[in-house]
């Protein structure tokens, strides 16, 4: 499942990565793969900003503002049955 293109807060520093594989193991959407002993992002737009990768990266190679932005608004809308609203389009309640 993809969310909105180009809006995720996910950042990855390959220089800090040791290739331990935790990010690939915990990511529910397969955003990371391990190749040549380092993690690689397969598709940033698959990121739902849950924060599991950052929480489990002991080398601080990953940052993500979990629970923010449009991806979070879409998920909350799906859970509550309401319309997604991240507050970035004032007046109409629509998401970015």
C-alpha positions in Angstrom: 0.0 0.0 0.0 1.3 3.4 -0.9 0.3 6.6 0.8 0.9 10.1 -0.7 3.9 10.6 -2.9 6.8 12.7 -1.6 5.4 13.5 1.8 7.0 11.0 4.2 9.5 12.3 6.9 11.6 9.2 6.6 15.4 9.9 6.4 18.1 7.3 6.1 21.9 7.8 6.6 23.6 4.9 4.9 27.0 6.0 6.4 25.7 5.1 9.9 24.1 1.8 8.8 25.8 -1.5 9.7 23.5 -3.7 7.8 22.1 -5.4 10.9 18.7 -5.8 9.2 16.4 -4.7 12.0 14.8 -2.0 9.9 13.9 -4.6 7.2 12.6 -7.0 9.9 10.3 -4.6 11.7 9.0 -2.5 8.8 5.4 -3.6 8.1 5.5 -2.3 4.5 8.9 -3.6 3.3 10.4 -0.1 2.9 13.9 -1.5 3.6 16.0 -4.3 2.2 19.5 -5.4 3.0 21.9 -5.6 0.2 25.7 -5.5 0.1 25.7 -5.4 4.0 23.8 -2.1 4.1 20.1 -1.2 4.2 18.4 0.4 1.2 15.0 2.1 0.9 12.9 0.3 -1.7 10.2 2.9 -2.0 9.9 5.9 0.4 6.3 6.4 -0.5 5.4 3.0 1.1 6.4 4.5 4.6 3.4 4.9 6.9 5.6 6.8 9.5 5.0 4.2 12.2 8.5 4.7 13.6 9.4 1.0 14.1 12.5 1.4 11.9 13.9 4.3 13.9 13.0 2.8 17.3 14.9 -0.4 16.3 18.0 1.2 14.7 20.7 1.1 17.3 23.0 3.1 15.1 20.7 6.1 14.6 20.8 5.8 10.8 17.0 6.3 10.5 14.8 9.2 11.5 11.1 9.5 11.0 8.5 11.8 12.6 6.1 9.1 13.5 2.4 9.9 13.9 2.6 13.1 11.8 1.7 14.2 8.4 -0.6 13.0 5.7 0.2 9.3 6.0 -0.8 9.4 9.7 -4.0 11.3 8.7 -4.9 8.6 6.2 -4.3 5.9 8.7 -6.4 7.7 11.4 -9.2 8.2 8.9 -9.2 4.5 8.1 -9.2 3.5 11.7 -12.0 5.9 12.7 -14.0 5.6 9.5 -13.7 9.4 9.0 -12.1 11.5 6.4 -8.3 12.0 6.6 -7.3 15.4 7.8 -3.8 16.6 8.5 -4.7 20.2 8.8 -2.7 21.4 5.8 -5.6 22.4 3.7 -7.5 24.8 5.8 -11.3 24.9 5.4 -12.0 21.7 3.5 -10.6 19.1 5.8 -8.8 17.3 3.0 -5.3 16.0 3.2 -2.4 17.3 1.3 
